[in-house]
Structure formats: structure tokens, C-alpha cells
Amino acid sequence: MMQVLLASSAGFCYGVRRAVEQAAQAAEAGQVYLLGHITHNDHVIRWLEDKGAVTVSTPEQVPPGATVLIRAHGEPDETYRLLEARGCQVLDATCPDVAKIHDIVRQAQERGRILIVVGEKDHPEVVGIVGSARSALAVRDWQELEELFRSRPELTQAPLSFVCQTTAIRDGWEKTVENAKKVCTSAEFFDTICGATSKRQWEAAELAKRCDAMIVIGDPKSSNTRRLAQLCQASCPLVVQTERGEELSRQDFQHVQTLGITAGASTPEWIIKEVYNKMSDEIMEIEQSFAQMLEESFKTLNNGDKVTGTVVAVTPTEVQVELGIKYPGYIPLSELSDDPNAKVEDLVKVGDEIQAQVMMVSDRDCMVKLSKKRLDAAKNWEIVEAAVESKEVMEGYITEENKGGLVASVKGIRVFIPASQSGKPRGADLSDMVKTQVQLRITEVNRSRRRVVGSIRAVQAEARAAAAAKVWAEIEQGKRYTGTVKSLTSYGAFVDIGGVDGMVHISELSWSRIKNPAEVVSVGDQVEVYVISFDPEKKKISLGMKDHSQDPWSVFLSKYTVGDVATVRVVKLMTFGAFAEIVPGVDGLIHISQIADHRIDKPEDVLTEGESVEAKIIAIDEENQKVSLSIRALIEGGPYLEDEPAEMDDEPVEMDNEPAQADQPPLQQEQPAQEAVETSQEDSSDQE
């Protein structure tokens, strides 16, 4: 048994459908003149003539003052002027796609450009396009264009604008563009092939590859039908072109296992059904007359209607949809997705089936405005409502900041996020979150009031808890982390190491003596830390930042010996002298007797903390890691060392490299620091 397959895009295109409908309505209202054959189908023309329509070939054949209809192919500007001069009422049924080409041509002409129309020179559509410009040339394909450039080489240097016939074969147009770009220095190209035509041709070519034979239904005078036949012949061994089913016989296809059927844009549905029924064992019922079916195909749409169509073209700003009615549909990018950063080509592809809601039917613009976003809204409300119970994490886009917090768009639905649930500290600036993508949880939905509340903080808290559990499960002494400084205190810095805060005591921030952690780090800094110790029960972690691989004493010995002069920084004043930093982590003692070349009562009479001075290294105790320094030894004419007065004998004179920080870990230091760790940990967890 032979299998019969029918192309889904076979039959009237919206341009022809719309023109036939306008002609039928005008004929019923009174006599109307059709300027040229409205479609390449005698059956449709006879049906219109039965209604009172009269077909003429030229404007001069239209009686003065009569009603005349311009067919879908369009007409040259001169035709409109002639009809106006005769006082005729003009019904313009030019296909919207053809009308766009006329606009392109006129605008290019105003810019002083020369028009090149790729198509059949004698086709009514091409004649009309050429007639819309003073300087326009028509070529069938690249071969004719190449010959034109040979005869007129100056054209390759001229400003050219290329358009193509709406029913052109895409491969031919693309070849012409590719070659023209190689030789033209100032050319622009407009792909004006009708989206419905491209889809019809693509479907026919794909169907032909699967079939042993193809039937192409349509008038042989129709360029659209001829192109379908050419495409099918490229991949199918047997292609038959016919106008009516009565011309066919199943005997001609008795050895065919798979038969494909397609039809040109001028072929009404009843002829397609007639052919299908004759060739297939599965009858496609015809319960209505031809007139009834044709009139039914002119059905219109109302705002709010749900429609299903096929994507026939995609541009950066909209999606064009074939709806199977007199007008094409289009979905603006703003009505396709609620993501302002979305690219239309990433959302849909030509050939996709798409559902949308009718927003507006424009008879003036011959278009139906659609919205996919609005149709999805009802479904999305159900999803958002369910998310309250399921606690599903939703994706949202922050659209604005208001007095109480933020507003996010979640699946096209407005969601309010209180400032306290923004995930930022109280009083923080929220403006930097606008136009960002966030994860949130829906906490409240009141559909009747169209109120939805969400929380970013809830998602962050869960993520932080999960991260903290992972840290505690894997933590070990000496493990290194990249963390973020969360807060500073007088005794150290708290660092987030991935869901858990650890404390870096001031003594572990730097080898140098510092009085405030802010001298080394700031809130928000990314820092490298390592674990000194931790207590899982008390949830305390002691961290370090000093690089213990670089021993300060070794660094000192590699740079200095006794007798060297160093620039040192006074870090601490004592009654018996001053400690000065020689290199980070190594301090030397300048005894009070070595500060000046005369007796002083106290070190601060000469020195101040933070001051940098020149000092000579006069002794190094490697065993105890102590260094003695002398400023006095560098004073010109001053004695190097002399006996101290008796009253100083009781003063401490040891040359102690007293560190600004102990070697013990912070958890074993003085109690105030320990209490601070616990307090800050609690504060940190409540920061939100």
C-alpha cells in the first residue's frame, strides 16, 4: 500500500489569502475590478467572477470612478497615479512583505543608491518593485548579474542596494550575495524572501528526499509552483506538476511506495484535498463546498485568542509567525521573554511551532500582534504558587529598587523582595543589585491581589549552611583557604572561608608590629589564610596569615651582620630603651644609653613610636635571637660605649628581640581575645 505524505505548509500563503478575501468582500458589496490575475488559479478567479469581480490587464481598462483592487504582487507607483487620475477607489491588497520591499526601494533611492532586484524580470512582483524607483535593475541570478557587471563595470564601484523577489529560491539568493560582496565596494543587501515561502520550499525539499515520487499542485504559470517543482526534482526521481486531481491517475504511481504532495501559494485547500483523496486510501473528508471552505479560511482573530503557529522568520527584534490566516503574526522581543538580555535567536528557530496570545489585529498594517509571555503568565502563576510549598529556588531578574526593597521578575511575574530579605546588611545600598540575575525563594503568594513576596536571604542562608557543613567536615590544621574579610575588631579580623568565619588574631596578621588590623586588611579583601587550630564543639576557628615559610630571623641574618647600619622603625618605647623593627618579625633593642651621645631621662625625650632612624647593629645573640642597636655609635665624635652611671645599674639592659606577637596560637592567648572570638562569631552569624 502506498503511503501518502502531505507537506504541512502547502496551500495559500497569507498574502494571497488576504487578497482573495478582500476581493470577495468587495465583489459582494458591489462590482470590483481586479488589476491582473489575483492568483495563478483559474478556479479561484472564476469563483470571484461569479461574485461580480471583473479581471482587467491595465489601469486604462478600469472605468473612471470604479473600485479597483491591487493584487498581492503589488504595482508600480505609476499605476497608482493613473488610477488616482481616473478617480478610482483603490483597494490595496499588496502583500505586506512586498510592501516592505517597496519601502526599502524608496528609501534607498532617497539616499542616492542604485537598486538591484534579484528575481524574474517579467514577474508582476518584480515589475512593481522596479517601478517604485527611478534607477532599478532586475537580474534573474548571479550569472545575469555577472554579465551586467562586465558590460557596466562602473556599477561595482557604485552604491548598490540589493533586494530579492519574495518567492526566490534561497540558495540562489545567497549565492548572488556571496559573489556580489567580492566585487562590489559599496553594497548593502536586504534578504526579502518571504518567511512562509522559505518554509514551504524547505519542507518540499525535505519531503522530496523521503519520497519515491512527488506531486506539486499549482498553476504552471506560477513562479512559486515552478520553484517547488525544481527543488523537488533535485532529490526525487519522479516529480509531477498538476493543477487538479482529475489530471492524475493512481496507475502512474503503482510502483511508488512513498508519495509526497505539496502545493504552491496560489492553490486553495479544496484542490489539495482532492488530490490527496485520489492518491490515498485514507480519505480526507470534504464536508463543505469550495466556497464555504474558502470563506472559512478567511477567519479572523480576536484579542485574547490563543493561537498556534509556525515560526517562519526570526529578526533581532521580533519573531514572524505563520498562522494559516489572511494576516501574518509577529511577536515582539518584549512579548517573547521577560529577560531583557535575551537574544531572540537563542529562544526560537525557524520551523518551531509556537503558541501565543493575540494582543491586537491590525487591518491597517495587515498584521497580528502576538504575545508568548502573556500566554505563559497563567501557567507561571501556577508554578510560582507551587513554589511556596515546594520551597523551590527560583531564578529572578531585579528590575527596580523601591523604598521598601527590590522588585524582581520571576517568569514574568512581579515579585517584591523586602530589604531585610535582600541578603545585604541593614541599611546597605541596594541599587547595585538592579539589572542582575538572582536566586530567591517564594515566601508568599496572593493571586487575587497579584502580590508575590520573595527572599534572597533564605537562599543565601541555606547555601551558607551547606557550605559551613562542608568546611567543618573537611577542616584540618594547616589547611589553606582563600577567604573574604567580613569584619575588623581591635584584636583581629574575621574571615569567611566559605560559610564559616574564622578569626585571624592581630598577632597573626603580619610579621610586623601593628596596632590595628586595618593597617593590613580591609573589609571585603580576598586573603589567603591557613588553619592554626579549631574547636568543632565551640564552632571556633583560629586562622593565620603570616607566611611561616619565610623565617624572619633567617631573613635578618642573610641581610645583616654586626657593624652594619640599618634603617629601623621605632615600634615600642620602654623605660629602659626602645624596640625598633629591623625587618618584619625581628626587632632590635636600642638601650637608653645608646640613644644619644648624652645622658637622657627617658627614650621619648629623643624618639617617637613610628619614627624611622639610622642605627648600628652592635650585637647579635643568635641562640636567643636578640639584637642590640645603637644610634649613639653613629653620632659623629660620640663614644661607642662607655661605663654607665651607678644609678642605671639596676635598669634592664638585655638586648631582647621582644616580638610584637607570641608564637603560641591565638586560642592559647589572653582571655579577652578568646571572648572576642566567641562574640564576633555570634555577631557574624546575625549580620544578615
Secondary structure, 3 states (H helix, E strand, C coil): CCEEEECCCCCCCHHHHHHHHHHHHHHHHCCEEEECCCCCCHHHHHHHHHCCEEEECCHHHCCCCCEEEECCCCCCHHHHHHHHHCCCEEEECCCHHHHHHHHHHHHHHHCCCEEEEECCCCCHHHHHHHCCCCCEEEECCHHHHHHHHHHCHHHHHCEEEEEECCCCCHHHHHHHHHHHHHHCCEEEECCCCCHHHHHHHHHHHHHHHHCCEEEEECCCCCHHHHHHHHHHHCCCCEEEEECCHHHCCHHHHCCCCEEEEEECCCCCHHHHHHHHHHHCCCCCCCCCCHHHHHHHCCCCCCCCCEEEEEEEEECCCEEEEECCCCCCEEEEHHHCCCCCCCCHHHHCCCCCEEEEEEEEEECCCCEEEEEHHHHHHHHHHHHHHHHHHHCCEEEEEEEEEECCEEEEEECCEEEEEEHHHCCCCCCCCCHHHCCCEEEEEEEEEECCCCEEEEEHHHHHHHHHHHHHHHHHHHCCCCCEEEEEEEEEECCEEEEECCCCEEEEEHHHCCCCCCCCHHHCCCCCCEEEEEEEEEECCCCEEEEECCCCCCCHHHHHHHHCCCCCEEEEEEEEEECCEEEEEEECCEEEEEEHHHCCCCCCCCHHHCCCCCCEEEEEEEEEECCCCEEEEECHHHCCCCCCCCCCCHHHCCCCCCCCCCCCCCCCCHHHCCHHHHHHHHHHHHHHHCCC
